[in-house]
């Protein structure tokens, strides 16, 4: 008897991503500390009693505190709250730093300036595969009309009222033929969806570039890494400080020149980047699936020629 082919998690995630959802930040008071998490799994359940639900990933450090909490607060995010979504979407201990908040009637922290907000007492907890489904009974809410932040195709988006579709461009138009514009547009289209997924590995885009570069070439200097990772040295130094503090990489002085510092991934850094590289290759395969094998080879060959010729020009200037 033939068996159904197992569902591929990566392609399943991409298919689910075609359903646009709102974005929320859920908060709770657990023991002697506060927890917060970005979630797009919010859904209404019942009007009488007033019930809502959301799902917490078991892989999240905040999972257990939320599951054991007696109450939580759900904040709907507006179109201008993308930074807040990214902050609470990462694993960090200082999510509430410099953010005005106060306990609500359940004890869960309410972030000032946000609405709608639903204050809930935990009504039920259900197992849901790699998530736990948390149902809350709404005991108080703050209502307000707003322009929502939306999650679709792996990206945070906004709904622009009255937005007109982009006009069709003639084949001989400047934008359709100007190479720098085409490269920038292609880079945005290819990278945007995957970059939005990096938060699931607790990585920013600069950190991902650093890990990807150092996984291929050990012992780069800061200047060499800056050129390879497409970053400015001052900004890169701050990223490296944070990553070294997190144990993802280490700096070493060379034996011949103590002033020269080289960069190396730690075992923790290699473990962190490995699943991200796998997901990146799956994303690339999905993007290029519309092209033939010859077209894929041509795209990469042309880009390699541009990169190599530009590098050669810089060394001779």
DAPEFEN-V722054 format. One record per backbone hydrogen bond with DSSP energy under -1.0 kcal/mol. CO is the residue of the C=O (numbers start at 0). NH is the residue of the N-H. If there is no record, write none. Layout:
BEGIN
co/nh
CO/NH
CO/NH
END
This chain:
BEGIN
co/nh
7/11
8/12
9/13
10/14
11/15
12/16
14/17
15/18
16/152
20/150
22/76
23/38
24/74
25/36
26/72
27/34
29/32
32/29
34/27
36/25
38/23
42/52
45/50
49/137
50/44
50/45
51/135
52/42
53/133
55/131
56/59
59/62
61/65
62/66
63/67
69/121
71/119
72/26
73/117
74/24
76/148
77/80
80/84
81/85
82/86
83/87
87/37
89/91
93/96
95/98
99/111
101/109
107/103
109/101
110/113
115/75
116/141
117/73
118/138
118/139
119/71
120/136
123/134
125/132
127/130
129/57
130/127
131/55
132/125
133/53
134/122
134/123
135/51
136/120
139/118
141/116
146/78
148/22
149/156
150/20
151/154
154/151
156/149
159/162
169/172
173/176
173/177
177/181
178/182
179/183
180/184
181/185
182/186
183/187
184/188
185/189
186/190
187/191
190/194
191/195
193/196
194/197
196/199
197/200
197/202
198/201
203/207
204/208
205/209
206/210
207/211
208/212
209/213
210/214
212/215
212/216
219/262
220/224
221/225
222/226
223/227
224/228
225/230
231/235
232/236
233/237
234/238
235/239
236/240
237/241
238/242
239/243
240/244
241/245
242/247
243/246
247/265
249/263
251/261
256/259
259/253
261/251
262/218
263/249
265/269
266/270
267/271
268/272
269/273
272/276
273/277
274/278
275/279
276/280
277/281
278/282
279/283
280/284
281/285
282/286
283/287
287/290
291/295
292/296
293/297
294/298
295/299
296/300
297/301
298/302
299/303
300/304
301/305
302/306
303/307
304/308
305/309
306/310
307/311
308/312
309/313
310/314
311/315
312/316
END
